[in-house]
Amino acid sequence: MMNISYKDKYRPPNGLKIAFKIHFLIDYLIALPLFLFPVQMLNLFGWDSIDPVASRISAAALFGIGGISLVAQKSSLEIYEILLKLKLIWSAGAIIGILISIIQFSMFNSFILWLFFTTFLGFNIVWVYWIKKLRI
């Protein structure tokens, strides 16, 4: 496992900081057009029924969860640990919610849903990895 020296035990590892930066970028790349142009963006992916309010609320969640990844860059390891737990819960909830929707509404051919599913799953795996590596 990871050996953290006394000097470094309060600083997050560089790999974790990089994961947070990537998370910020991906969340904002999705959130910005979803917030500004929800109908046009989701139409590009073949989404038929679009609720612009729900789309913008989803974008706001991505702004918040992704944005904290950037804001936390100079934070202590303790803050990163708390944010990891938040991101784990958020991504797990999204994975389950998307999967239920795919099954409930027989949306097995929806490219966008599978893209969202795999994106959240990928981040969930990253967060689990870091939680285990840091033993939290």
LOMARTI-536807 format. One record per atom (N, C-alpha, C): y, x, z; residue in three letters; residue number from 1; atom name. Coordinates in steps of 0.1 Angstrom, whole numbers, plus 5000, padded with zeros to 4 digits. Each point is the difference from the previous one (the first is absolute). Example, Ala and Ser with C-alpha at 12.3 -4.5 7.8 and 13.67 -1.06 7.14 Angstrom:
// residues 2
NODE      Y      X      Z   type   seq   atom
NODE   4943   5132   5078    ALA     1      N
NODE   5012   4991   5000    ALA     1     CA
NODE   5012   5009   5000    ALA     1      C
NODE   5011   4996   4993    SER     2      N
NODE   5011   5009   5000    SER     2     CA
NODE   5011   4992   5008    SER     2      C
This chain:
// residues 136
NODE      Y      X      Z   type   seq   atom
NODE   4988   5008   5000    MET     1      N
NODE   5012   4992   5000    MET     1     CA
NODE   5013   5009   5000    MET     1      C
NODE   5011   4993   5000    MET     2      N
NODE   5012   5007   5000    MET     2     CA
NODE   5004   5007   5013    MET     2      C
NODE   5003   5013   4999    ASN     3      N
NODE   5005   5007   5012    ASN     3     CA
NODE   5015   5000   5000    ASN     3      C
NODE   5006   4994   5010    ILE     4      N
NODE   5015   5000   5000    ILE     4     CA
NODE   5004   5009   5011    ILE     4      C
NODE   5008   5010   4997    SER     5      N
NODE   5005   5009   5010    SER     5     CA
NODE   5010   4993   5009    SER     5      C
NODE   5003   5005   5012    TYR     6      N
NODE   5010   4994   5009    TYR     6     CA
NODE   5013   4998   4992    TYR     6      C
NODE   5005   5010   4993    LYS     7      N
NODE   5012   4999   4993    LYS     7     CA
NODE   5001   4989   4990    LYS     7      C
NODE   4988   4997   4993    ASP     8      N
NODE   5000   4990   4990    ASP     8     CA
NODE   4995   4986   5004    ASP     8      C
NODE   4996   4999   5012    LYS     9      N
NODE   4994   4987   5004    LYS     9     CA
NODE   5009   4988   4999    LYS     9      C
NODE   5013   5003   4999    TYR    10      N
NODE   5010   4989   4999    TYR    10     CA
NODE   5005   4998   4986    TYR    10      C
NODE   4996   5008   4991    ARG    11      N
NODE   5005   4999   4986    ARG    11     CA
NODE   4988   4995   4991    ARG    11      C
NODE   5004   4991   4992    PRO    12      N
NODE   4989   4994   4990    PRO    12     CA
NODE   4996   5011   4990    PRO    12      C
NODE   4988   5000   4996    PRO    13      N
NODE   4995   5010   4990    PRO    13     CA
NODE   5008   4997   4987    PRO    13      C
NODE   5001   5010   4992    ASN    14      N
NODE   5007   4999   4987    ASN    14     CA
NODE   4993   4990   4990    ASN    14      C
NODE   4987   5000   5001    GLY    15      N
NODE   4992   4991   4991    GLY    15     CA
NODE   5004   4985   5004    GLY    15      C
NODE   5001   4997   5012    LEU    16      N
NODE   5004   4987   5004    LEU    16     CA
NODE   5014   4996   4996    LEU    16      C
NODE   5009   5010   5001    LYS    17      N
NODE   5014   4997   4995    LYS    17     CA
NODE   5000   4998   4985    LYS    17      C
NODE   4992   5007   4993    ILE    18      N
NODE   4999   4998   4985    ILE    18     CA
NODE   4995   4986   4997    ILE    18      C
NODE   4989   4996   5008    ALA    19      N
NODE   4995   4986   4998    ALA    19     CA
NODE   5010   4990   5002    ALA    19      C
NODE   5008   5002   5011    PHE    20      N
NODE   5011   4990   5002    PHE    20     CA
NODE   5010   5000   4989    PHE    20      C
NODE   5004   5011   4994    LYS    21      N
NODE   5009   5001   4989    LYS    21     CA
NODE   4995   4993   4988    LYS    21      C
NODE   4987   5002   4997    ILE    22      N
NODE   4994   4993   4989    ILE    22     CA
NODE   4999   4985   5002    ILE    22      C
NODE   4997   4996   5012    HIS    23      N
NODE   5000   4986   5004    HIS    23     CA
NODE   5014   4994   4998    HIS    23      C
NODE   5010   5007   5004    PHE    24      N
NODE   5014   4995   4998    PHE    24     CA
NODE   5003   4998   4985    PHE    24      C
NODE   4996   5010   4992    LEU    25      N
NODE   5003   4999   4985    LEU    25     CA
NODE   4993   4988   4994    LEU    25      C
NODE   4987   4999   5002    ILE    26      N
NODE   4992   4989   4994    ILE    26     CA
NODE   5005   4987   5005    ILE    26      C
NODE   5003   4998   5013    ASP    27      N
NODE   5005   4987   5005    ASP    27     CA
NODE   5013   4996   4993    ASP    27      C
NODE   5009   5010   4999    TYR    28      N
NODE   5013   4997   4994    TYR    28     CA
NODE   4999   4998   4985    TYR    28      C
NODE   4991   5007   4993    LEU    29      N
NODE   4999   4998   4986    LEU    29     CA
NODE   4995   4985   4997    LEU    29      C
NODE   4992   4995   5009    ILE    30      N
NODE   4995   4986   4999    ILE    30     CA
NODE   5010   4990   5005    ILE    30      C
NODE   5006   5003   5011    ALA    31      N
NODE   5009   4991   5007    ALA    31     CA
NODE   5013   4997   4993    ALA    31      C
NODE   5006   5010   4994    LEU    32      N
NODE   5013   4998   4994    LEU    32     CA
NODE   4999   4990   4988    LEU    32      C
NODE   4992   5002   4990    PRO    33      N
NODE   5000   4990   4989    PRO    33     CA
NODE   4994   4987   5005    PRO    33      C
NODE   4991   5000   5010    LEU    34      N
NODE   4995   4987   5005    LEU    34     CA
NODE   5011   4992   5007    LEU    34      C
NODE   5009   5007   5007    PHE    35      N
NODE   5011   4994   5007    PHE    35     CA
NODE   5011   4995   4990    PHE    35      C
NODE   5003   5008   4991    LEU    36      N
NODE   5011   4997   4990    LEU    36     CA
NODE   4996   4990   4989    LEU    36      C
NODE   4988   5002   4995    PHE    37      N
NODE   4995   4992   4989    PHE    37     CA
NODE   4986   4995   5002    PHE    37      C
NODE   4997   4992   5010    PRO    38      N
NODE   4987   4996   5003    PRO    38     CA
NODE   4992   4993   4989    PRO    38      C
NODE   5007   4991   4993    VAL    39      N
NODE   4994   4992   4990    VAL    39     CA
NODE   4996   5009   4988    VAL    39      C
NODE   5010   5008   4995    GLN    40      N
NODE   4998   5009   4989    GLN    40     CA
NODE   4989   5011   5003    GLN    40      C
NODE   5000   5005   5012    MET    41      N
NODE   4990   5011   5004    MET    41     CA
NODE   4986   4994   5000    MET    41      C
NODE   4999   4989   5007    LEU    42      N
NODE   4986   4994   5001    LEU    42     CA
NODE   4995   4994   4987    LEU    42      C
NODE   5009   4995   4991    ASN    43      N
NODE   4996   4995   4987    ASN    43     CA
NODE   4995   5012   4992    ASN    43      C
NODE   5005   5012   5002    LEU    44      N
NODE   4994   5012   4992    LEU    44     CA
NODE   4985   5002   5003    LEU    44      C
NODE   4996   4996   5012    PHE    45      N
NODE   4986   5001   5004    PHE    45     CA
NODE   4992   4988   4999    PHE    45      C
NODE   5006   4990   4993    GLY    46      N
NODE   4992   4988   4997    GLY    46     CA
NODE   5000   4990   5011    GLY    46      C
NODE   5009   5001   5010    TRP    47      N
NODE   5000   4991   5011    TRP    47     CA
NODE   5006   4987   4995    TRP    47      C
NODE   4993   4989   5002    ASP    48      N
NODE   5004   4987   4995    ASP    48     CA
NODE   5009   4993   5010    ASP    48      C
NODE   4996   4999   5012    SER    49      N
NODE   5008   4992   5010    SER    49     CA
NODE   5007   5010   5009    SER    49      C
NODE   5014   5000   4999    ILE    50      N
NODE   5008   5009   5008    ILE    50     CA
NODE   5009   4993   5009    ILE    50      C
NODE   5000   5004   5012    ASP    51      N
NODE   5010   4995   5010    ASP    51     CA
NODE   5009   5012   5003    ASP    51      C
NODE   5013   4999   4995    PRO    52      N
NODE   5009   5011   5001    PRO    52     CA
NODE   5003   5003   5015    PRO    52      C
NODE   5000   4990   5008    VAL    53      N
NODE   5003   5002   5015    VAL    53     CA
NODE   4989   5008   5006    VAL    53      C
NODE   4988   4996   4998    ALA    54      N
NODE   4988   5007   5006    ALA    54     CA
NODE   4999   5014   4994    ALA    54      C
NODE   5004   5002   4987    SER    55      N
NODE   5000   5013   4993    SER    55     CA
NODE   5010   5009   5007    SER    55      C
NODE   5012   4995   5003    ARG    56      N
NODE   5010   5008   5006    ARG    56     CA
NODE   4997   5003   5014    ARG    56      C
NODE   4993   4991   5007    ILE    57      N
NODE   4996   5003   5014    ILE    57     CA
NODE   4990   5011   5000    ILE    57      C
NODE   4990   5000   4990    SER    58      N
NODE   4991   5010   4999    SER    58     CA
NODE   5007   5014   4997    SER    58      C
NODE   5010   4999   4991    ALA    59      N
NODE   5007   5012   4997    ALA    59     CA
NODE   5007   5006   5012    ALA    59      C
NODE   5006   4991   5008    ALA    60      N
NODE   5007   5004   5013    ALA    60     CA
NODE   4990   5007   5009    ALA    60      C
NODE   4988   4995   5001    ALA    61      N
NODE   4990   5006   5008    ALA    61     CA
NODE   4997   5014   4995    ALA    61      C
NODE   4999   5002   4987    LEU    62      N
NODE   4997   5013   4994    LEU    62     CA
NODE   5012   5009   5003    LEU    62      C
NODE   5013   4995   4999    PHE    63      N
NODE   5011   5008   5003    PHE    63     CA
NODE   5000   5005   5014    PHE    63      C
NODE   4996   4991   5009    GLY    64      N
NODE   5000   5003   5015    GLY    64     CA
NODE   4989   5010   5003    GLY    64      C
NODE   4988   4997   4996    ILE    65      N
NODE   4988   5009   5003    ILE    65     CA
NODE   5001   5013   4993    ILE    65      C
NODE   5004   5000   4987    GLY    66      N
NODE   5002   5012   4992    GLY    66     CA
NODE   5012   5008   5005    GLY    66      C
NODE   5011   4993   5003    GLY    67      N
NODE   5012   5006   5004    GLY    67     CA
NODE   4999   5008   5013    GLY    67      C
NODE   4992   4995   5009    ILE    68      N
NODE   4999   5007   5013    ILE    68     CA
NODE   4992   5013   4998    ILE    68      C
NODE   4992   5001   4989    SER    69      N
NODE   4994   5012   4996    SER    69     CA
NODE   5010   5011   4997    SER    69      C
NODE   5011   4997   4994    LEU    70      N
NODE   5011   5009   4997    LEU    70     CA
NODE   5008   5003   5013    LEU    70      C
NODE   5004   4989   5007    VAL    71      N
NODE   5008   5002   5012    VAL    71     CA
NODE   4993   5008   5010    VAL    71      C
NODE   4987   5000   5001    ALA    72      N
NODE   4993   5007   5011    ALA    72     CA
NODE   4997   5015   4997    ALA    72      C
NODE   5005   5005   4989    GLN    73      N
NODE   4997   5014   4995    GLN    73     CA
NODE   5003   5010   5011    GLN    73      C
NODE   5010   4999   5008    LYS    74      N
NODE   5003   5010   5010    LYS    74     CA
NODE   4996   4995   5014    LYS    74      C
NODE   4991   4991   5001    SER    75      N
NODE   4995   4994   5013    SER    75     CA
NODE   4989   5009   5006    SER    75      C
NODE   4997   4997   5012    SER    76      N
NODE   4990   5006   5008    SER    76     CA
NODE   4986   4995   4995    SER    76      C
NODE   4990   5007   5004    LEU    77      N
NODE   4986   4996   4997    LEU    77     CA
NODE   4997   4987   5006    LEU    77      C
NODE   5006   4997   5012    GLU    78      N
NODE   4997   4988   5007    GLU    78     CA
NODE   5005   4988   4991    GLU    78      C
NODE   5012   5001   4994    ILE    79      N
NODE   5005   4990   4991    ILE    79     CA
NODE   4991   4998   4988    ILE    79      C
NODE   4996   5011   4995    TYR    80      N
NODE   4990   4999   4988    TYR    80     CA
NODE   4988   4993   5004    TYR    80      C
NODE   4995   5002   5012    GLU    81      N
NODE   4987   4993   5005    GLU    81     CA
NODE   5002   4985   5001    GLU    81      C
NODE   5012   4996   5005    ILE    82      N
NODE   5003   4986   5001    ILE    82     CA
NODE   5001   4994   4986    ILE    82      C
NODE   5007   5007   4991    LEU    83      N
NODE   5001   4995   4986    LEU    83     CA
NODE   4987   4999   4993    LEU    83      C
NODE   4992   5010   5002    LEU    84      N
NODE   4986   5000   4994    LEU    84     CA
NODE   4993   4987   5004    LEU    84      C
NODE   5000   4996   5012    LYS    85      N
NODE   4994   4988   5005    LYS    85     CA
NODE   5006   4988   4993    LYS    85      C
NODE   5013   4999   4999    LEU    86      N
NODE   5007   4989   4993    LEU    86     CA
NODE   4995   5000   4986    LEU    86      C
NODE   5000   5011   4993    LYS    87      N
NODE   4996   5000   4986    LYS    87     CA
NODE   4985   4997   4998    LYS    87      C
NODE   4992   5004   5009    LEU    88      N
NODE   4986   4996   5000    LEU    88     CA
NODE   4998   4985   5001    LEU    88      C
NODE   5007   4994   5009    ILE    89      N
NODE   4999   4985   5002    ILE    89     CA
NODE   5006   4993   4988    ILE    89      C
NODE   5011   5004   4995    TRP    90      N
NODE   5006   4994   4988    TRP    90     CA
NODE   4991   5001   4988    TRP    90      C
NODE   4995   5012   4997    SER    91      N
NODE   4991   5002   4988    SER    91     CA
NODE   4987   4992   5002    SER    91      C
NODE   4995   5000   5012    ALA    92      N
NODE   4987   4992   5002    ALA    92     CA
NODE   5003   4985   4998    ALA    92      C
NODE   5010   4995   5005    GLY    93      N
NODE   5004   4986   4998    GLY    93     CA
NODE   5002   4997   4986    GLY    93      C
NODE   5007   5008   4992    ALA    94      N
NODE   5002   4998   4986    ALA    94     CA
NODE   4987   5000   4992    ALA    94      C
NODE   4991   5010   5003    ILE    95      N
NODE   4987   5000   4994    ILE    95     CA
NODE   4992   4987   5002    ILE    95      C
NODE   5000   4996   5012    ILE    96      N
NODE   4992   4988   5003    ILE    96     CA
NODE   5007   4988   4993    ILE    96      C
NODE   5013   4999   5001    GLY    97      N
NODE   5007   4988   4994    GLY    97     CA
NODE   4998   5000   4985    GLY    97      C
NODE   5001   5011   4993    ILE    98      N
NODE   4998   5001   4986    ILE    98     CA
NODE   4986   4996   4996    ILE    98      C
NODE   4991   5005   5008    LEU    99      N
NODE   4985   4997   4997    LEU    99     CA
NODE   4997   4985   5001    LEU    99      C
NODE   5006   4995   5011    ILE   100      N
NODE   4998   4985   5002    ILE   100     CA
NODE   5006   4992   4989    ILE   100      C
NODE   5012   5004   4995    SER   101      N
NODE   5006   4993   4989    SER   101     CA
NODE   4992   5002   4987    SER   101      C
NODE   4995   5011   4998    ILE   102      N
NODE   4992   5002   4987    ILE   102     CA
NODE   4988   4991   5001    ILE   102      C
NODE   4993   5000   5011    ILE   103      N
NODE   4988   4991   5001    ILE   103     CA
NODE   5004   4986   5000    ILE   103      C
NODE   5009   4996   5008    GLN   104      N
NODE   5004   4985   5002    GLN   104     CA
NODE   5004   4994   4987    GLN   104      C
NODE   5008   5008   4992    PHE   105      N
NODE   5006   4994   4988    PHE   105     CA
NODE   4993   5005   4987    PHE   105      C
NODE   4988   5007   5002    SER   106      N
NODE   4993   5005   4988    SER   106     CA
NODE   5009   5008   4991    SER   106      C
NODE   5007   5010   5006    MET   107      N
NODE   5009   5008   4992    MET   107     CA
NODE   4994   5014   4998    MET   107      C
NODE   4987   5000   4996    PHE   108      N
NODE   4993   5013   4999    PHE   108     CA
NODE   5005   5008   4988    PHE   108      C
NODE   5007   4994   4991    ASN   109      N
NODE   5005   5007   4988    ASN   109     CA
NODE   5015   5004   5001    ASN   109      C
NODE   5006   4998   5012    SER   110      N
NODE   5014   5003   5002    SER   110     CA
NODE   5002   5015   5002    SER   110      C
NODE   5006   5006   4989    PHE   111      N
NODE   5002   5014   5001    PHE   111     CA
NODE   5010   5004   5011    PHE   111      C
NODE   5010   4992   5002    ILE   112      N
NODE   5010   5003   5010    ILE   112     CA
NODE   4994   4999   5014    ILE   112      C
NODE   4992   4990   5003    LEU   113      N
NODE   4994   4999   5013    LEU   113     CA
NODE   4991   5012   5003    LEU   113      C
NODE   4992   5004   4990    TRP   114      N
NODE   4991   5012   5002    TRP   114     CA
NODE   5009   5013   5002    TRP   114      C
NODE   5011   5000   4993    LEU   115      N
NODE   5009   5012   5001    LEU   115     CA
NODE   5005   5000   5014    LEU   115      C
NODE   5005   4989   5005    PHE   116      N
NODE   5005   4999   5014    PHE   116     CA
NODE   4989   5003   5010    PHE   116      C
NODE   4989   4995   4998    PHE   117      N
NODE   4988   5002   5008    PHE   117     CA
NODE   4997   5014   5001    PHE   117      C
NODE   4998   5007   4989    THR   118      N
NODE   4997   5014   5000    THR   118     CA
NODE   5011   5009   5006    THR   118      C
NODE   5012   4996   4998    THR   119      N
NODE   5011   5008   5006    THR   119     CA
NODE   5000   4999   5015    THR   119      C
NODE   4998   4988   5005    PHE   120      N
NODE   5000   4998   5015    PHE   120     CA
NODE   4987   5007   5005    PHE   120      C
NODE   4989   4999   4993    LEU   121      N
NODE   4988   5006   5005    LEU   121     CA
NODE   5001   5015   5000    LEU   121      C
NODE   5007   5006   4990    GLY   122      N
NODE   5002   5014   4999    GLY   122     CA
NODE   5008   5005   5012    GLY   122      C
NODE   5011   4993   5003    PHE   123      N
NODE   5009   5003   5011    PHE   123     CA
NODE   4992   4998   5013    PHE   123      C
NODE   4992   4990   5001    ASN   124      N
NODE   4992   4997   5012    ASN   124     CA
NODE   4991   5012   5003    ASN   124      C
NODE   4994   5005   4990    ILE   125      N
NODE   4991   5012   5001    ILE   125     CA
NODE   5008   5012   5005    ILE   125      C
NODE   5011   5002   4994    VAL   126      N
NODE   5009   5011   5005    VAL   126     CA
NODE   5004   4999   5014    VAL   126      C
NODE   5003   4988   5005    TRP   127      N
NODE   5004   4998   5014    TRP   127     CA
NODE   4989   5002   5009    TRP   127      C
NODE   4988   4995   4996    VAL   128      N
NODE   4988   5002   5009    VAL   128     CA
NODE   4997   5015   5001    VAL   128      C
NODE   5001   5007   4989    TYR   129      N
NODE   4997   5014   5000    TYR   129     CA
NODE   5009   5007   5010    TYR   129      C
NODE   5013   4997   4999    TRP   130      N
NODE   5010   5007   5010    TRP   130     CA
NODE   4998   4995   5014    TRP   130      C
NODE   4996   4988   5002    ILE   131      N
NODE   4998   4995   5014    ILE   131     CA
NODE   4988   5008   5006    ILE   131      C
NODE   4989   5002   4991    LYS   132      N
NODE   4989   5007   5005    LYS   132     CA
NODE   5003   5015   5002    LYS   132      C
NODE   5007   5005   4991    LYS   133      N
NODE   5003   5015   5000    LYS   133     CA
NODE   5009   5003   5013    LYS   133      C
NODE   5009   4991   5003    LEU   134      N
NODE   5008   5002   5012    LEU   134     CA
NODE   4994   4994   5013    LEU   134      C
NODE   4989   4994   4998    ARG   135      N
NODE   4992   4994   5012    ARG   135     CA
NODE   5008   4990   5008    ARG   135      C
NODE   5006   4991   4993    ILE   136      N
NODE   5008   4990   5007    ILE   136     CA
NODE   4994   4986   4999    ILE   136      C
